Amino acid sequence: MGKIKLKGKDLRKIKYSSNRSIALAIDVMAKHYKHSSKEEQLAILLDIKNNFQNYLDHDILGAIASEFDDTMSFKERSEIELLRESGEFSVFGRPHISSNAFQQMEMAMRLPVSRRGALMPDAHQGYGLPIGGVLATENAVIPYGVGLDIGCRMSLTLYDADEAYLKRHAYQFKMALKERTNFGTGGEISFQQEHEILDRPEFALTDLLRQLHGKAVKQLGTSGSGNHFVEFGMVTLHEGDALGLVPGTYLGLLAHSGSRGMGASIARHYTQVAREQCLLPRQAQHFAWLDLDTEAGQEYWISMNLAGDYARACHDQIHHNLAKHLGLKPIAKVENHHNFAWKETHEGEELIVHRKGATPAAQGELGIIPGSMTAAGYIVRGKGDACSLKSVSHGAGRKMSRSKARASITGSELKKILSREQITLIGGGLDEAPIAYKDLTQVMASQEQLVEVIGQFEPRIVRMDKN
């Protein structure tokens, strides 16, 4: 395929205002007018915009013209065509990545709004974007590219205590996890909580957010199901400067969860809106996008950011509730999202970077890459690698489906593994057994150019949902 000459910014200069019309124009010009100069292509497109009625019956240009005909119903508008070939994207740790995840990323790079992409070594098949996929688009946000659990994130708090302290008070730590955390789809905290997130004015901006406020109040400080967890363990810092600490061993509290029912409701609602506004072929419907210049696009962007802040607030409360109950005082914290979309500049171009199960890793940025319920995780510092869109994996990544994992190990076998590794597990299920995940040491070896390891977290007492 010849290189596309036109970019969205060229079309915006001639007042093409929606991503849908821009995408159609870029695709049609690339397919049928690739031998014309950029100036000739823009001249044609400008005339279509100004005199669309002259082109409505044109076999090739009619689809673009229909975008400017206000008399046409939405359903009469044509389906957006994907690019014939996938754009190039960077891949890290290809031997660790299944072919179906790779194919999903290829499909994402056929979207007319896609500009850059990358696959992390923990990548595996997801819905829409693969988990571990990074996709940069031009002025477009893909709700399913962010995912259902908006703002799913990691947070690690360090305390000035050693392993002997944890062993001595193991029963109290275990009971605190049982009594002061709550897991599962409908989980709610039974005691009164306050947080400034609940007073945010954005909750009054849309009907959906107004409806979700009550749920946000009830689920504040709770965790989801699946691979979400709250766990105590020991942190070994190889380099303490980034956290204002000296190298050594510290008690750590690590949590993994997102924006709960609020984020899922936002994701489902705006995915449906996107599908209605952005007509894509069946195999690509999960990639339906919202133009950020549209009302729906702005609503989603505001809602997504509020959900991300709510996820952070949930983590704040998890750490606060446990520390207060146990009389612990935090001395340092590391945290990061890994299901979100950011406005970032890459090679001089402002793009919307979707990280679906990928950790931001800009130069000097700290992040957490967790292991399984028995495997160590890592505190990392980003190197700002351009090929990865300044990203890194968000974990080891699944190598087994949940059903296959349940069929591959028994409860007694899992208990033996936990005993051998000296792990106390509260809740959890066979589908989250360590065998379900890739080897994180191998994953880390595949992304040495992306981050440097400055610390390690060893789990000791792990709380998960009963699934």
N, C-alpha and C positions, 0 to 999 in steps of 0.2 A: 504494500500500500504506500502511495506517495505521501510525503509529509504534508499534514494539513497546514495550509498557509494562513488561514484565518484564526483569530482568537476572539474570545468573548469581548475583550476590551475594544477590538476593532468594530464590532457590531454595536456595542453600546454607544460609540461615537456617532453612529447614524441612527440612534434612537430605537434600536431593538432593545426592549426593556425587560422581556421575560426570558428566563433560561430555556423555556420550551421553544420559543421562536429562534433563539440563538443556537440551540442544539440542532434544530432542523436545518437552519441555514448552513451551519458548519458542515453537517453531514452531506447535504445535497451538493454543496460546492465541491467537497472533497471527492465525491463519487462521479459527478457529471460535468464539473467545470475545472477539473484539476490542471488542465493545460492553459487555462486563462490566468492572467496576472491577478495579483491581489486587488489592484485598483479596478480591474474589469469586474471581478466578482462583487466588490462592494458597490459598484455602479448598478449592477443588476439588482442586488438586494435592496438598495435605496429606492429604485424604481418600483420594485414589488411593494415596498412599504407605502409609498406615496400613491400608487395606482393599483392597488391589490385586485380591484375588480377586473382588470385586464388579464389577470393571470389565474383566476380561479379555475378555469378549465384546462390549464396547462398540465400536461402529463407529468412533468418533473417539478415545476415550480408552484403548482397548485397548492401543495401542502403548506408551503411557507405563506402563500397569499391568504389561505384560510385563517391563519393566526391573526390577521388584521381585519377580518370580517366579523363585526359584532352581531350580524344577523344570524350567524350560524350557531346552532346549538352545540353544546360541549361534545355530545356523543358523535356529531358529524365530523369532528376534527380527526385528523389522521394519527395513527400510532407512530410514536417516535421510533425511528430505526436505529439499531445499534451500529457502531462502526464495524466494518467487515473484519477487521483484525484487531487483536488486543494491543493496547499500548504497552510499552516496555515497563517493567517494574522490577525492583531489586528483591532478591531472595536470599535469606540467611538460613543456613542449615538445611539445605534442600533434602538431604537424606532423611531428615526427621519429619518431613511434611508429606502428608498423604496426597495422592493425585487429585482427589475430589476437592480438597482445600485449594490446591493450585488452580484447578479449573474454575472455582468460584472467583478467585482473584482475576483470572483472565477475563471472565465475564464482566467484572466490575470495571476493568480497564477498557472495555468496549463502549462504555457510556460516553456520549458526546461531551458531558461536563467533566469527565475525569481528566486530570492533568498529570498526576504522579502517583505511584503506589509502591508498597513494600510488603513483604511477608516475613514475619518473625519466625524463628526456629520452633516455637511452640505451637505454630499454626495447625488448626484442624477444622474440619467442616463445621459450619454454623448455618444460620439463616441469613441470606443476603451475603454480606461480607463474611469471609471465614473468620473464626476466632483467631486472633493474631494477625489480622489484616490491617493495613494502614492505607487509607485512600484520601488523596487531596483532590478536591473539586473546585471549580470556579464559581463562586457566588451561589452555591447550591448546597443544601444540607439534606442528607438522606436519613430519615428517622430510623430505618432498620440498619443503617450503617453505624449508628450509635448503639442501637440495640434496645431491648426491653428494660434492662436494668441500668437506666441512665445514671451516670456518676458512680457506677460500681468502682470500689476503690480499696486501697490498702492503707492502714495506719498503724504505726508502731510507736509506742511510748516506752522510754527507758526510765528505770528507777535505780537509785543507788543502793542496791542490795545484791548479795551473791547467791550462788546456788544452794549453799547451806541454809540460807534463810528460806528459800523456796521449799526445800525438803522439810524443813522444820515446821512450816506452816501449810503444808500441802493440803490438809483437810480443809482449812479455812479458804484457801484459793479455790478448791473444787466446789465448795458450797457457795462461794460468791458467784461463780460462773453459773451455777444452777439457779440461784435466787435473784440475781441482778441482771441477767440477760434473758432474752426471749427469741426463739427462732421459729421460722415457718411462714407460709404464705399469709396467713391471717393473724400473725403474732402481734400482740400488744403488750405494753408495759403496764403492770397493775398499779404502780405508784405514781404520784404527781410529779411532773417534770416541767421545767421552763427552759426556753431557749429563744433567742432573738429571731431565729428563722421563722417562727410561727407568727411573728408580727410583720413580716415582709409585705409591702404594698402590692407586690406582684400577684398575690393570691386574689386580689380583687379585679385583676385586669381582664380575665376571661371567665365565661360560665364554667368551663371545665376546672380551672384552678379554684374557683369558689367552691365547687362541689368536692374537691379533693382536700380542702383544708382540714375538715374533720378527721379524715383518715390520717393525714399527716400528724395531727396532734396525738392520735392514739398509737401510731406506730413509731413515733420518735424513739430512738435508742434501741430499736429491735434489729434483728438480722434475718436474712432470707434463708432459703433452703439450699439443697444441692451442695456446692463446694464452699459455701459461706461458713465462716468460723470465727470464734474468738478464742485465743489461746495464750497461756503464759509459757514462757520459756527463757532461755538464756541467750544474751547477745554478746558476741565477741567482736569488739571494735579493733580493726587492724590500724585504722587511722581515725583519730577522734576530732581533728581540727574542724571538719565540716559541721560537727554537731556541738562544738565548744566543749568537748570532753577529752580526757586523756585516753589513749588506747587501753583496753582492758575488758573485763567481763562485767556485765550488768544484767539485772532482771529486766525482762521485756514483756510487754503486752501487745499482741499483734491481732488485728481484726481485718476481716474481709467481708464486705457487704456493700449494698448500694442504696438506691432511693425508694426501695420497698414498693408498695402498691401504687404510690403516687407516680413514680417513674414509669411503671408498666402501663398505667392508664394513659399517660401522656403519649407514650410510644405507640400504643395501639390506635389511639384517636388520630394522631397526625400521620401515621402510616396509611390509614384509610384515606385521609384527605389527600395525601400525596398520590396515591394510586388513582384517585378520581381526577386529579389535575394533570398527572404526568402518565400518559398512556404508553406503556412499554410492552414489548412482547412477553408472553406468558413466562418464559424461562428467566426473565429479568425483572419481574414485577416487584420483588423485594427491594430493588434498587430505586424505586420511585422517589424522586427528589422534590423538594420545595425550593422555589426561587426565593432568595433572601430579600428580594425587592417586593415580594407580595405580602399581603396581610397574613396569610397562613404561614408563610416562611418566618415572618417576624414573631408571630404568636408562638411557633414551635421553639424558636431560638430563645425567647424569653422564658418559656416553660422549661426547656432543657437546662438552662443555666440555673433556674430556681431549683430544679430537681437535683442538680449537681451540688448545689449549696446545701440542700436538705440532706443528701447523702453524707456530706461532711459533718453536718450537725448530728446525724445519727451516730457517727463515729465519736464525735465529741462527747456525747452522752454515754456511750458504752464505756469509754475510758474514764470519764468522770465518775459514773456510778460505781464502777468497780474499785477505782482508787480510793474514793471516799469511804466505801464500805470496809476496805482493808487497811485504811490509814496510810496509804502510799502517797508520796509526793513526786510528781514527774520532774525529770531533769532535762529531758530532750525528747523531740518528736520528729518523725519522718512520715510523710503521707503523700499519696498521689492517686489521681483518677486513672482508670484504664478502659472505660466505656464512655466516650465523650467526643465532642467535636470542638475544635479550637480554630479561631482566626489566626493564621500565622503567615509570615512572609518567607518564601523559599525562592532563592535565586531571583530576588527582586519582585516577585509576584505574590500578591495577597491571595491566599487559598484557604479553603475550609478543610482542615485536616481531621478526618475521622480515624479514631483509634479504637477498633473493636477488639478488646482484649489485648491491648498493647500499651506499654508504659512510656510516657514522655521522657526523653533523654537528651535534652538540650545540654550544651556545654556547662558543666558544673552542677546540673540539676540532680538532686537526690531522689531516689526511688526505692521501692521494695519489690523484689521478685520472690514470691513465696514458694516453698516446696509442698509436698503432700502432708498428710497428717503425721507422718513419721520423718520425712526428709527435711533437711535444713533449707532455709531460704537465705536470700542475700540482700544486703543494703548496698546499693550501687550509686555511682556518680556518672552522669552522662558525659559523653565525649562530643555530642553535637554532630554526629555523622550525617552528612547530607543525603547519602544514598538511602538511608533508613527513614528519611524525613524526621530525623532526630527522635527516633523511637527505639524501643527494645521490647523483649517479650514481657508478658505479665505473669508468667509462671512456667511450669514444665510443659503444660499442654496435655490433653488427654490422648492416649493411644488406644483406648478401648471405649466403646459405647457403654452407657450405664447398664444396659441389659447384658452385654457380654461380660462386664466386670462382675455382675451379680452371679453369673453362671460359672465364673472361673475361680471363685474362692468361697469357702464356707466361713461361717461365723467363728468356728473354733480355730480355723487357720489364721483369721485376722487377729484373734485374741493372742495367739502365739507370737505373731509379728509385733504387736503392740507391747507384749511382755518383754520380748527380746530387746526392743528399742527403748524400753522404760518409758512408755507413753501411757498416760491416763486419758482415756477417751470417754467423753460424755455425749451420748447421742451418736450421730454418724451412721452410715450405712455401708453395705458391701460395695455399692456403686462408687464410693469414694475411697476404696481401699488403695493403698500405694501402687499395686500392680496396674491400676487403671491409667497411670500417668507415665509420661516419658521420664527418662533419667535427666534430672535437672543439671547435673554436672556436665553432661554432653551438650545440653541446650546452651549452657553458659559458655562452653568452649566455642560454640558457633557464633557468638556475638561479642567476642573480646574487643572488636573494633568499635563497638557501640557504647560500652560502659566499662568502668573499672570497679572491682569489688572492694568496698571499704569496711565491710562487716558481715557477720553471719548470725542468723537466728536459729536456735535449736529448740523445737517444740518440746514441752514437757506435759502440760495439762491442756487438753484440746476439747472445746465444746462445739458441737455441730447440731444440726436439726436431726430429729429422729425420722429417718426416711428408709 
